[in-house]
Structures are given as structure tokens and as C-alpha cells.
Amino acid sequence: MSVQRFVVIGNGPAANRAADSLREKAPESKITILSKDPFRSYRPHLLPDFIAGALKEEDLYFRPHAYYKERDIILRLGQSVVNIDFSKRNAILEHKELVPFDGLIVATGGKPRIPEQFRLFEELMLTLKTPTDAKLWIEKLASTEAVLIVGGDLTSLSLTKALLKLGKHVRFILNEDAFWPRPLNDEVYRAVTERLEQRGVEVIHCRRIKRMTRLQENLLEMETDSQTIEAGVLGAFFGLVPDVRFLVKTGLDIDHGVLVNEFLKTRFTDVYAAGDCAQVYHPGLRDYWVSIGYENAAALGRIAALNLLGSRLEVRVEPESILEVGGVKVNTSWWTEF
Ligand SMILES: Cc1cc2nc3c(=O)[nH]c(=O)nc-3n(C[C@H](O)[C@H](O)[C@H](O)COP(=O)(O)OP(=O)(O)OC[C@H]3O[C@@H](n4cnc5c(N)ncnc54)[C@H](O)[C@@H]3O)c2cc1C
């Protein structure tokens, strides 16, 4: 029998756990990781500390190249997959190279979520997902004192801590998406406002953002229904959504993420999806849920790999731990205290 060729798209926890599991159970196989990011695996929860200057860039990264070499896993960084040909079983890279596979795991993760009402202002807003984003924050913060955070979510709270450490003046507009994927009710709104204010954050209470204008390179103005605010940097924090846009044309079933059954299998033979990019069927709910969080991603990566190799492991999630947010069912392993 010829050597099986497995391709994993992504280099986050889902992809890495999948590649490790494939190597452990299929020692003879050829395993290739394709990742569009040019950098090694990083710890996203450390990005705010990096911005605060508490860590060096090198401290963000783990798994040196030697890790992959020792396990005979081919790690290809800076390789963006732009399409997948399932009939010929090739992943197609941006520079047109075809990477053939017998089995494929899609683990492309999530990207910062920008709600519809803010899409128009997207170019004025900074988000935080990768070390590249963090470096842009560092660059912008060097010439500004006032930062406006819109949205909320867990990342924004850790970043706020970092900004306060740097002595920045932080204004915060908490809106209904503030703790996405958790809903924000009045009680939580009051508690979070109190916490933020105790730490010296100015919480802006408003219902609507009417206008955003770039006045100068480092000066933005935002008009809300309650006041007009100026800030040097504007951060948008509305959680993460599956990063699957490039997959729409491939023939995979896509809703919010890549639709997979409870065994993480897509509609194509030997093609699985795992981590933040997957939308997983729940037989009890008869509906799909999106996964968010580091531990969830790694656990799903392992299941996808083992099932690709012939197991039949079902993803089990208690229905109570699946939240409905804005019409999307979400399960998250991520929750930290501010
Ligand atoms: C700032 C920040 C802090 C966080 N803190 C926590 C925390 O404290 N606890 C927690 O549980 N979770 C946290 N998270 C969420 C957690 O990082 C994610 O849930 C987790 O990384 C998802 O893992 P993943 O493997 O599914 O995808 P990701 O880690 O998002 O990795 C996706 C990979 O896919 C690659 N990729 C995407 N598209 C393509 C393409 N077309 N071609 C090739 N490669 C592609 C990317 O380069 C990347 O390597 C945080 C996230 C952020 C951004």
C-alpha cells in the first residue's frame, strides 16, 4: 500500500493536535501542515501582555521547527490555501501549487467578528488575533494616549488591562455583543461597568454609533447618540467567527462554519473540519453549533484525526453548555476573569 498523504490546513491548536494524533497513530504517513500565517504557533492569550511590553515577541511562540522535524511533520508557513479540488484531491495554494492529499483536515480557525452595523467602519478599527495585529497596536499606541474600545469580549478586557498598564486613557463602549458569545443582560452590564470604572476606564453609555470620521492620521472622532468622542486608536472586539470565506467555492457545506456531522466529517470522503472553523451537528439538538476556545479546538483536532484514521468518536457536548447568540449556537471553552 502506498504511503497515505494527510494535509492539515491551519497551524492553531486544532491543526497541531490533529497532526500530532495522525503521527502517533499513522507513523508511516506523510503529514503536511499548510498555514497562511508566516509565523510559528503562538499563544493568543499572551498578545495583550506583548502589547503591554511585558513579554518579548519570541515568548509568544511555542513549538520550534525542531518539534515538527523530530516528528517528520512538514510545516509550511505562509502558504495560503485558496481553493480545494475534491475530485482530484488537491489543496490549491495561492501561488497555484497543488498539494495532493488522501485525507484532509480543515482547521482554519476564526477571525475577528465585525457586526453588520460596523462593517462600514472596519478600516478605522483595529482588531487582535495574531502577532501581526499586536505589532500594529504597538505601533499605533506609540503616538496616542486615548484608546476607544467598542464591543467588549474577553480579549478586549485583557487588552484593557494592558492599556491601563501602559498608562493609556481607555474609553469603553459596552454594547449588547460585549461578551459574545455570552449574552449581556442588565445585571452583567452594571457589574462590568462598575469593574471597568474601578480600574479607571471611562465607560460610555450610548445606544447608537452615528458616525465615525478620521480627522488626522492618529485622530478619530466618533459621534454617538449621547456624545462625541475623540480617540487615537479604535479597537473593535466582538469575538471570533469561523474563517471560511475561501471555502465557499469549494463545494463544502458552509453556514457560519464548515458543516460537519457529530464525527466532524464533511460531505466529502476523508475530509474533516475541526476547531473554530467547524460547525458541528448535535444529534440531541438537531442543530449545528460553533466551537470557540483553545481547549475545544485541540480536542476537536484530535477527534477529527482519529476519525480520519478509521475511529468513530463522537463529539459530545451537553446541550446546556451551548449558548444561542444572535441566531448562532456556540459552545466555548474560553472564559477568563477580568
Ligand atoms: C487575543 C486572543 C486571546 C485568546 N485567549 C483565549 C483564552 O484565554 N482561552 C481560550 O480558550 N481561547 C482563547 N482565544 C481563542 C483561541 O485562540 C481560539 O479559539 C483557538 O486558537 C482556535 O484554534 P483553531 O486551531 O481552531 O484556529 P486558530 O488558532 O485560529 O488557527 C487557525 C489557523 O488556520 C490558518 N489558516 C486560516 N486560513 C487559512 C488558509 N486559507 N490557508 C492556510 N491556512 C489558513 C491560520 O494561519 C492559523 O494558523 C483567544 C483568541 C485571541 C485572538
The ligand as a Gaussian input file, in Angstrom:
#p B3LYP/6-31G(d) Opt

LIG

0 1
 C       -6.255000      37.569000      21.539000
 C       -6.886000      36.233000      21.774000
 C       -6.908000      35.687000      23.049000
 C       -7.479000      34.441000      23.261000
 N       -7.487000      33.915000      24.515000
 C       -8.047000      32.697000      24.722000
 C       -8.059000      32.124000      26.034000
 O       -7.575000      32.708000      27.004000
 N       -8.640000      30.891000      26.174000
 C       -9.211000      30.233000      25.103000
 O       -9.715000      29.122000      25.278000
 N       -9.215000      30.768000      23.871000
 C       -8.654000      31.974000      23.659000
 N       -8.672000      32.517000      22.406000
 C       -9.366000      31.780000      21.320000
 C       -8.443000      30.691000      20.806000
 O       -7.215000      31.251000      20.460000
 C       -9.101000      30.048000      19.587000
 O      -10.353000      29.549000      19.972000
 C       -8.220000      28.922000      19.062000
 O       -6.956000      29.399000      18.691000
 C       -8.871000      28.270000      17.863000
 O       -7.994000      27.322000      17.386000
 P       -8.052000      26.789000      15.875000
 O       -6.964000      25.804000      15.759000
 O       -9.431000      26.373000      15.554000
 O       -7.751000      28.051000      14.963000
 P       -6.681000      29.222000      15.018000
 O       -5.882000      29.175000      16.257000
 O       -7.436000      30.459000      14.708000
 O       -5.722000      28.865000      13.817000
 C       -6.171000      28.942000      12.501000
 C       -5.019000      28.629000      11.570000
 O       -5.530000      28.487000      10.243000
 C       -4.666000      29.137000       9.346000
 N       -5.432000      29.489000       8.148000
 C       -6.584000      30.194000       8.068000
 N       -6.994000      30.282000       6.788000
 C       -6.068000      29.617000       6.048000
 C       -5.904000      29.379000       4.666000
 N       -6.790000      29.822000       3.771000
 N       -4.827000      28.680000       4.249000
 C       -3.907000      28.216000       5.137000
 N       -4.012000      28.425000       6.463000
 C       -5.077000      29.110000       6.913000
 C       -4.134000      30.337000      10.117000
 O       -2.907000      30.761000       9.553000
 C       -3.939000      29.698000      11.508000
 O       -2.686000      29.066000      11.581000
 C       -8.079000      33.748000      22.175000
 C       -8.062000      34.303000      20.888000
 C       -7.479000      35.533000      20.692000
 C       -7.466000      36.089000      19.293000

